[in-house]
Amino acid sequence: MGVAATAVIRQAVRQRLGMLHELTGLPAVFGGAVEVDSDGHRVVVISQVYGLRTPALEGLVVHPGTGLGGKVFSGGRAVVVDDYAGSRMITHEYDRAVQHEGLVSALAAPVRFGDEVVAVLYAASRTQPVGETAIRAAETVARCVERDLEHMLPSAQKADAVPRGVVAELRAVAEALGLNPLRPRLERALNALTRNGDGPQTPEGPSPLTTRQAQILRLVEDGLTNREIAERTGLADATVKTYVHDAMRRLDAHTRTRAVYVARSRGLL
């Protein structure tokens, strides 16, 4: 999924958290979209929350096969654990965050678009087992999110549908034009081509990104991997990775997709 599509998935999850809370009867509900991290791996990023008492789970990055959400992401099936800390059904990389929030039992259900898991919904209790009724309710909410996405995603996918690498090549041409009067026209066309929603905001004050970091994020936005960016820019793979990590840190973003979205929405690209 591209930047625009990921933003739509987050929105769809957020809109259904109240329903998830009501139907499951559980006090803590949250969810996250599947995004791409700085290494190019698909992960679940918990970004939408309701009923949490601490920020321990917000922004948590869940890798495939790990914890409850990672198991659901990999397996594509809803899972419930009535004793989270003692469960042998899941791995326990995220126990500290779960315990900090005081959760003792939890469920997670996948949200699909086509054949792909694009988000994970969670509901949890601080006092009692979750139960089968709650997991059936969570699956019902997941189906509602999927129906929402059937209507919401097509337009976002059009915004993300520029062929991979084409925009990067055009940016390279624009840079090669130097002071040629055609360069501003080409750059305006590129901005229109890659713009989502109502377009970027005008940046206020100095950019938190260096020129090189902004350049790297544009190439990330164009769909290039770290290795492809290294080949394009003449930098080492490790150097590109460092630039991406630094940009993510400066933008308070947990994934490279989120970094591009934040930078674009703030008018930094």
C-alpha positions as a Markdown table, in Angstrom:
| # | Residue | x | y | z |
|---|---|---|---|---|
| 1 | Met | 0.0 | 0.0 | 0.0 |
| 2 | Gly | 1.2 | 3.5 | -0.8 |
| 3 | Val | 1.1 | 6.6 | 1.4 |
| 4 | Ala | -2.4 | 7.7 | 0.5 |
| 5 | Ala | -3.8 | 4.2 | 0.9 |
| 6 | Thr | -2.2 | 3.7 | 4.3 |
| 7 | Ala | -3.7 | 7.0 | 5.6 |
| 8 | Val | -7.1 | 5.8 | 4.5 |
| 9 | Ile | -6.7 | 2.5 | 6.3 |
| 10 | Arg | -5.8 | 4.3 | 9.5 |
| 11 | Gln | -8.8 | 6.5 | 9.1 |
| 12 | Ala | -11.1 | 3.4 | 8.6 |
| 13 | Val | -9.7 | 1.7 | 11.7 |
| 14 | Arg | -10.1 | 4.9 | 13.8 |
| 15 | Gln | -13.8 | 5.3 | 12.7 |
| 16 | Arg | -14.7 | 1.8 | 13.9 |
| 17 | Leu | -13.0 | 1.8 | 17.3 |
| 18 | Gly | -16.1 | 3.0 | 19.0 |
| 19 | Met | -18.1 | 0.1 | 17.5 |
| 20 | Leu | -15.3 | -2.3 | 18.5 |
| 21 | His | -15.5 | -1.1 | 22.1 |
| 22 | Glu | -19.3 | -1.3 | 22.2 |
| 23 | Leu | -19.7 | -4.7 | 20.6 |
| 24 | Thr | -16.9 | -6.5 | 22.4 |
| 25 | Gly | -17.7 | -4.8 | 25.7 |
| 26 | Leu | -14.0 | -4.5 | 26.4 |
| 27 | Pro | -12.5 | -1.3 | 27.9 |
| 28 | Ala | -9.3 | -1.1 | 25.8 |
| 29 | Val | -9.5 | -1.2 | 22.0 |
| 30 | Phe | -6.9 | -0.2 | 19.5 |
| 31 | Gly | -5.6 | -1.0 | 16.0 |
| 32 | Gly | -3.0 | -0.3 | 13.4 |
| 33 | Ala | -2.4 | -0.4 | 9.7 |
| 34 | Val | 0.3 | -2.5 | 8.0 |
| 35 | Glu | 3.1 | -0.2 | 7.0 |
| 36 | Val | 6.7 | -0.5 | 5.7 |
| 37 | Asp | 9.5 | 0.2 | 8.1 |
| 38 | Ser | 12.9 | 1.8 | 7.4 |
| 39 | Asp | 14.3 | -1.6 | 6.3 |
| 40 | Gly | 11.5 | -2.2 | 3.8 |
| 41 | His | 9.7 | -4.8 | 6.0 |
| 42 | Arg | 5.9 | -4.9 | 6.4 |
| 43 | Val | 4.9 | -4.3 | 10.0 |
| 44 | Val | 1.8 | -3.4 | 12.0 |
| 45 | Val | 2.0 | 0.1 | 13.6 |
| 46 | Ile | -0.5 | 0.7 | 16.5 |
| 47 | Ser | -1.7 | 4.2 | 15.9 |
| 48 | Gln | -5.4 | 4.3 | 16.7 |
| 49 | Val | -6.4 | 3.8 | 20.4 |
| 50 | Tyr | -9.4 | 4.1 | 22.6 |
| 51 | Gly | -9.7 | 3.5 | 26.3 |
| 52 | Leu | -5.9 | 3.2 | 27.0 |
| 53 | Arg | -4.6 | 4.7 | 30.3 |
| 54 | Thr | -1.0 | 5.1 | 29.2 |
| 55 | Pro | 0.9 | 5.8 | 25.9 |
| 56 | Ala | 2.8 | 2.4 | 26.2 |
| 57 | Leu | 1.1 | 0.9 | 23.2 |
| 58 | Glu | 0.8 | 3.9 | 21.0 |
| 59 | Gly | 3.2 | 3.8 | 18.1 |
| 60 | Leu | 4.3 | 0.2 | 18.9 |
| 61 | Val | 5.7 | -1.5 | 15.8 |
| 62 | Val | 4.7 | -5.2 | 15.6 |
| 63 | His | 6.7 | -7.5 | 13.4 |
| 64 | Pro | 5.1 | -10.5 | 11.6 |
| 65 | Gly | 4.9 | -13.6 | 13.7 |
| 66 | Thr | 5.6 | -11.7 | 17.0 |
| 67 | Gly | 3.2 | -11.1 | 19.8 |
| 68 | Leu | -0.5 | -11.4 | 19.4 |
| 69 | Gly | -0.9 | -8.9 | 16.5 |
| 70 | Gly | 2.1 | -10.3 | 14.6 |
| 71 | Lys | 0.6 | -13.8 | 14.8 |
| 72 | Val | -2.7 | -12.5 | 13.4 |
| 73 | Phe | -0.8 | -10.5 | 10.7 |
| 74 | Ser | 1.1 | -13.6 | 9.6 |
| 75 | Gly | -1.7 | -16.2 | 10.0 |
| 76 | Gly | -4.6 | -14.1 | 8.8 |
| 77 | Arg | -6.9 | -15.4 | 11.5 |
| 78 | Ala | -8.3 | -13.9 | 14.7 |
| 79 | Val | -6.6 | -15.1 | 17.9 |
| 80 | Val | -7.6 | -14.7 | 21.6 |
| 81 | Val | -5.3 | -15.1 | 24.6 |
| 82 | Asp | -7.0 | -15.2 | 28.0 |
| 83 | Asp | -3.7 | -15.1 | 29.9 |
| 84 | Tyr | -1.4 | -12.8 | 27.9 |
| 85 | Ala | 1.6 | -13.0 | 30.1 |
| 86 | Gly | 1.5 | -16.8 | 30.4 |
| 87 | Ser | 0.3 | -17.8 | 26.9 |
| 88 | Arg | 2.3 | -20.2 | 24.9 |
| 89 | Met | 0.4 | -19.4 | 21.7 |
| 90 | Ile | 2.4 | -16.2 | 21.2 |
| 91 | Thr | 5.8 | -14.8 | 21.6 |
| 92 | His | 6.4 | -12.1 | 24.3 |
| 93 | Glu | 8.5 | -9.3 | 22.8 |
| 94 | Tyr | 5.8 | -6.7 | 23.8 |
| 95 | Asp | 5.0 | -7.9 | 27.3 |
| 96 | Arg | 6.4 | -4.8 | 29.0 |
| 97 | Ala | 4.1 | -2.4 | 27.1 |
| 98 | Val | 1.1 | -4.7 | 27.6 |
| 99 | Gln | 1.8 | -5.0 | 31.4 |
| 100 | His | 2.4 | -1.3 | 31.7 |
| 101 | Glu | -1.2 | -0.8 | 30.4 |
| 102 | Gly | -2.4 | -3.4 | 32.8 |
| 103 | Leu | -3.9 | -5.7 | 30.3 |
| 104 | Val | -4.4 | -9.4 | 31.2 |
| 105 | Ser | -6.3 | -10.8 | 28.2 |
| 106 | Ala | -6.6 | -9.7 | 24.6 |
| 107 | Leu | -7.9 | -10.6 | 21.2 |
| 108 | Ala | -6.8 | -9.5 | 17.7 |
| 109 | Ala | -8.5 | -9.8 | 14.4 |
| 110 | Pro | -7.2 | -9.1 | 10.8 |
| 111 | Val | -8.6 | -6.7 | 8.4 |
| 112 | Arg | -8.2 | -7.7 | 4.8 |
| 113 | Phe | -8.3 | -6.0 | 1.4 |
| 114 | Gly | -8.3 | -8.6 | -1.3 |
| 115 | Asp | -5.9 | -11.3 | -0.3 |
| 116 | Glu | -3.8 | -9.1 | 1.9 |
| 117 | Val | -4.0 | -8.3 | 5.6 |
| 118 | Val | -3.9 | -4.5 | 5.7 |
| 119 | Ala | -4.6 | -3.8 | 9.4 |
| 120 | Val | -5.1 | -5.5 | 12.8 |
| 121 | Leu | -7.8 | -4.7 | 15.4 |
| 122 | Tyr | -7.2 | -5.4 | 19.1 |
| 123 | Ala | -9.5 | -5.5 | 22.1 |
| 124 | Ala | -8.4 | -6.2 | 25.7 |
| 125 | Ser | -9.4 | -6.5 | 29.3 |
| 126 | Arg | -7.6 | -5.6 | 32.5 |
| 127 | Thr | -9.7 | -8.0 | 34.7 |
| 128 | Gln | -11.1 | -11.0 | 33.0 |
| 129 | Pro | -10.8 | -13.4 | 30.1 |
| 130 | Val | -12.0 | -12.0 | 26.7 |
| 131 | Gly | -14.3 | -14.8 | 25.7 |
| 132 | Glu | -15.6 | -16.2 | 22.4 |
| 133 | Thr | -18.5 | -13.6 | 22.2 |
| 134 | Ala | -16.0 | -10.8 | 22.1 |
| 135 | Ile | -13.9 | -12.4 | 19.4 |
| 136 | Arg | -16.9 | -12.9 | 17.2 |
| 137 | Ala | -17.8 | -9.3 | 17.7 |
| 138 | Ala | -14.3 | -8.2 | 16.7 |
| 139 | Glu | -14.5 | -10.2 | 13.5 |
| 140 | Thr | -17.8 | -8.5 | 12.7 |
| 141 | Val | -16.2 | -5.1 | 13.2 |
| 142 | Ala | -13.2 | -6.2 | 11.0 |
| 143 | Arg | -15.7 | -7.1 | 8.2 |
| 144 | Cys | -17.2 | -3.6 | 8.6 |
| 145 | Val | -13.8 | -2.0 | 8.2 |
| 146 | Glu | -13.3 | -4.1 | 5.1 |
| 147 | Arg | -16.5 | -2.9 | 3.6 |
| 148 | Asp | -15.5 | 0.7 | 4.4 |
| 149 | Leu | -12.2 | 0.1 | 2.6 |
| 150 | Glu | -14.0 | -1.1 | -0.5 |
| 151 | His | -15.5 | 2.4 | -0.9 |
| 152 | Met | -12.5 | 4.4 | 0.5 |
| 153 | Leu | -9.4 | 2.8 | -1.0 |
| 154 | Pro | -9.9 | 2.9 | -4.7 |
| 155 | Ser | -9.4 | 6.7 | -5.0 |
| 156 | Ala | -6.4 | 6.5 | -2.6 |
| 157 | Gln | -4.9 | 3.8 | -4.7 |
| 158 | Lys | -5.2 | 6.0 | -7.8 |
| 159 | Ala | -3.1 | 8.5 | -6.0 |
| 160 | Asp | -0.5 | 5.8 | -5.3 |
| 161 | Ala | -0.7 | 4.3 | -8.8 |
| 162 | Val | 2.2 | 6.2 | -10.4 |
| 163 | Pro | 4.5 | 3.4 | -11.9 |
| 164 | Arg | 7.3 | 2.6 | -9.6 |
| 165 | Gly | 10.5 | 4.5 | -10.4 |
| 166 | Val | 9.0 | 6.8 | -13.0 |
| 167 | Val | 8.8 | 9.8 | -10.6 |
| 168 | Ala | 12.3 | 9.1 | -9.4 |
| 169 | Glu | 13.6 | 9.3 | -12.9 |
| 170 | Leu | 11.7 | 12.5 | -13.6 |
| 171 | Arg | 13.2 | 14.0 | -10.4 |
| 172 | Ala | 16.6 | 13.1 | -11.6 |
| 173 | Val | 15.9 | 14.8 | -14.9 |
| 174 | Ala | 14.7 | 17.9 | -13.1 |
| 175 | Glu | 17.9 | 18.1 | -11.0 |
| 176 | Ala | 20.0 | 17.6 | -14.2 |
| 177 | Leu | 18.3 | 20.7 | -15.7 |
| 178 | Gly | 20.0 | 22.9 | -13.2 |
| 179 | Leu | 19.0 | 26.5 | -13.9 |
| 180 | Asn | 17.1 | 25.7 | -17.1 |
| 181 | Pro | 13.8 | 27.6 | -17.0 |
| 182 | Leu | 11.9 | 24.3 | -17.7 |
| 183 | Arg | 13.0 | 22.9 | -14.3 |
| 184 | Pro | 10.3 | 24.8 | -12.2 |
| 185 | Arg | 7.6 | 23.6 | -14.6 |
| 186 | Leu | 8.7 | 20.0 | -14.4 |
| 187 | Glu | 8.9 | 20.2 | -10.6 |
| 188 | Arg | 5.4 | 21.6 | -10.3 |
| 189 | Ala | 4.1 | 18.8 | -12.5 |
| 190 | Leu | 5.9 | 16.3 | -10.3 |
| 191 | Asn | 4.4 | 17.8 | -7.2 |
| 192 | Ala | 0.9 | 17.6 | -8.7 |
| 193 | Leu | 1.5 | 14.0 | -9.7 |
| 194 | Thr | 2.5 | 12.8 | -6.2 |
| 195 | Arg | 0.2 | 15.0 | -4.2 |
| 196 | Asn | -2.5 | 13.4 | -2.1 |
| 197 | Gly | -5.8 | 14.8 | -0.7 |
| 198 | Asp | -5.9 | 18.6 | -0.8 |
| 199 | Gly | -2.1 | 18.9 | -1.4 |
| 200 | Pro | 0.7 | 19.8 | 1.0 |
| 201 | Gln | 0.6 | 22.6 | 3.5 |
| 202 | Thr | 2.9 | 25.5 | 3.3 |
| 203 | Pro | 5.8 | 24.9 | 5.7 |
| 204 | Glu | 6.0 | 27.1 | 8.7 |
| 205 | Gly | 9.5 | 28.1 | 9.7 |
| 206 | Pro | 12.7 | 26.2 | 8.8 |
| 207 | Ser | 12.4 | 22.6 | 7.7 |
| 208 | Pro | 13.5 | 19.9 | 10.2 |
| 209 | Leu | 14.9 | 18.0 | 7.3 |
| 210 | Thr | 18.2 | 18.5 | 5.6 |
| 211 | Thr | 18.3 | 18.8 | 1.8 |
| 212 | Arg | 19.7 | 15.3 | 1.5 |
| 213 | Gln | 17.1 | 13.8 | 3.9 |
| 214 | Ala | 14.3 | 15.4 | 1.9 |
| 215 | Gln | 15.8 | 14.0 | -1.3 |
| 216 | Ile | 15.9 | 10.5 | 0.2 |
| 217 | Leu | 12.3 | 10.7 | 1.4 |
| 218 | Arg | 11.2 | 11.8 | -2.1 |
| 219 | Leu | 12.8 | 8.6 | -3.5 |
| 220 | Val | 11.2 | 6.6 | -0.7 |
| 221 | Glu | 7.8 | 8.1 | -1.7 |
| 222 | Asp | 8.6 | 7.1 | -5.3 |
| 223 | Gly | 8.7 | 3.5 | -4.2 |
| 224 | Leu | 12.5 | 2.8 | -4.2 |
| 225 | Thr | 14.1 | 0.5 | -1.8 |
| 226 | Asn | 17.2 | 1.6 | 0.2 |
| 227 | Arg | 19.4 | -0.3 | -2.3 |
| 228 | Glu | 17.8 | 1.4 | -5.3 |
| 229 | Ile | 18.2 | 4.8 | -3.6 |
| 230 | Ala | 21.8 | 4.0 | -3.0 |
| 231 | Glu | 22.3 | 3.2 | -6.7 |
| 232 | Arg | 20.4 | 6.4 | -7.7 |
| 233 | Thr | 22.4 | 8.7 | -5.4 |
| 234 | Gly | 25.8 | 7.1 | -5.3 |
| 235 | Leu | 25.6 | 6.6 | -1.6 |
| 236 | Ala | 26.3 | 3.5 | 0.4 |
| 237 | Asp | 23.3 | 1.3 | 1.5 |
| 238 | Ala | 24.1 | 2.0 | 5.1 |
| 239 | Thr | 24.3 | 5.8 | 4.5 |
| 240 | Val | 20.8 | 5.7 | 2.9 |
| 241 | Lys | 19.5 | 3.8 | 5.9 |
| 242 | Thr | 21.0 | 6.3 | 8.3 |
| 243 | Tyr | 19.3 | 9.2 | 6.3 |
| 244 | Val | 16.0 | 7.4 | 6.5 |
| 245 | His | 16.3 | 6.8 | 10.2 |
| 246 | Asp | 17.3 | 10.4 | 10.9 |
| 247 | Ala | 14.4 | 11.7 | 8.9 |
| 248 | Met | 12.0 | 9.4 | 10.7 |
| 249 | Arg | 13.3 | 10.6 | 14.1 |
| 250 | Arg | 13.0 | 14.3 | 13.1 |
| 251 | Leu | 9.5 | 13.8 | 12.0 |
| 252 | Asp | 8.5 | 11.6 | 15.0 |
| 253 | Ala | 7.5 | 8.8 | 12.5 |
| 254 | His | 7.8 | 5.1 | 13.3 |
| 255 | Thr | 7.9 | 3.9 | 9.7 |
| 256 | Arg | 9.3 | 5.3 | 6.4 |
| 257 | Thr | 5.7 | 5.4 | 5.0 |
| 258 | Arg | 4.7 | 7.6 | 8.0 |
| 259 | Ala | 7.7 | 9.8 | 7.5 |
| 260 | Val | 6.8 | 10.5 | 3.9 |
| 261 | Tyr | 3.2 | 11.2 | 4.8 |
| 262 | Val | 4.2 | 13.6 | 7.6 |
| 263 | Ala | 6.7 | 15.4 | 5.4 |
| 264 | Arg | 4.3 | 15.7 | 2.5 |
| 265 | Ser | 1.4 | 16.9 | 4.7 |
| 266 | Arg | 3.7 | 19.6 | 6.2 |
| 267 | Gly | 4.9 | 20.7 | 2.8 |
| 268 | Leu | 8.5 | 19.6 | 3.3 |
| 269 | Leu | 8.7 | 17.6 | 0.1 |
